[in-house]
Amino acid sequence: MKPIKKLNIKISIFLISIIIISGYFFISSIIRNDRFNDLKSILNLDQKKLVRDYIFPYKVISQQKKLILQLEKKISQLKKNIKSIDWAVIELQKKRKVARL
């Protein structure tokens, strides 16, 4: 009896995992494809974002990584611009303005 019970447990675990994985991919296809516009219209934008954040965190993480890279590029460009500024000229201009007053 024990081998049959272990086999039933293994089969049920396998089936449950198949159901969970197929549900995951089904929800993912609903979010991506335009075929299911009626199902999409049930959820408002905040609820869709919540579903994406918790059920598909890898997408959110990849979007955040892209945003971080863009911001890092902007920061490096701004640092280059700051380094290229001739601060001595700016100080002289400030002193001249003060002297004129």
N, C-alpha and C positions, 0 to 999 in steps of 0.2 A: 504493500500500500504506500509506503514512503516514496519509492521511486516515481510512482504515478503522481503523487501530490507535488513532488519537486518539479516534475515535468509540467504540470498544470500552472504552477507559479511562474515558471520560466516563460511559458507561452503567454500567460496573461501580462507579464511585464513587457514582453516583446510587443504584444498588440497595443498596449497602452502607449508605449513609446512611439509606435507607428502612428497612432491617432494624434498624439501631441505634435509630432513632426509635420504630419500632413495639415493639421490645423494651423500651425505656424506658417507654412508656405501658402496656405489658402488666404490667410489674413494679409500676408505680404503681397500677394497678387491683387487683392482687393484694393489695397492702398496704392499700388503702382498703376494698375490698368484702368482705362476709361470705360471698360465694359460694365463696370459695376457702379455707375454713377448714382443709381437709386440707393444702393447700400451706403455709398459715401455721403449722400445727402442727409442720412439719419444723424450723423455725427457733425457737430459744429467744429470750428477750427481748433478751439482749445482742446476738445476731446480727441481730435485726430493727432494733435501734437503730443498729448499725453500717451496715446497708444504707441506712437512712434518712439517716444522717449523710453518707455518701459518694456515694450515688446521687441523693439528693434534698436537696441542701444548702439549697435555698431554703426548704423547710419548717422546717428547723432554725433558719435565720436569722430567719424570721418569728416563731417561738416565742421565740427569744432576745430579739428586739426587744420583744415583748409583755411579757416578764418584766422587761426593763430599764425599760419605761415604768411598770409597776406599782411597781417598787422606787423609781423617781424620785418617783412620787406619794407613797409612804410617807415618803421622805426629806424632801420639802417639807412634809408634814404635821407631821413631827417637828420640823423647823426652826421652824415656826409655833408649835408648843407650847412650844419652848424660849424663843422670843422673848416669849411671853406670861407666862412665869414671872417673878414678882417676886423677884429675887435678894436684894434688901435684906431682905425679910421672912424669907427662909430664913437669911440670915446672923444676923439677930436671934434667930431660934429656936435656932440653934446656940450662940450666945453665952449665951442663957438656960439651955440645958441644961448647958453647961460651968460656968456660975455656980452652978447648983444642986448640982453635984457638989462 
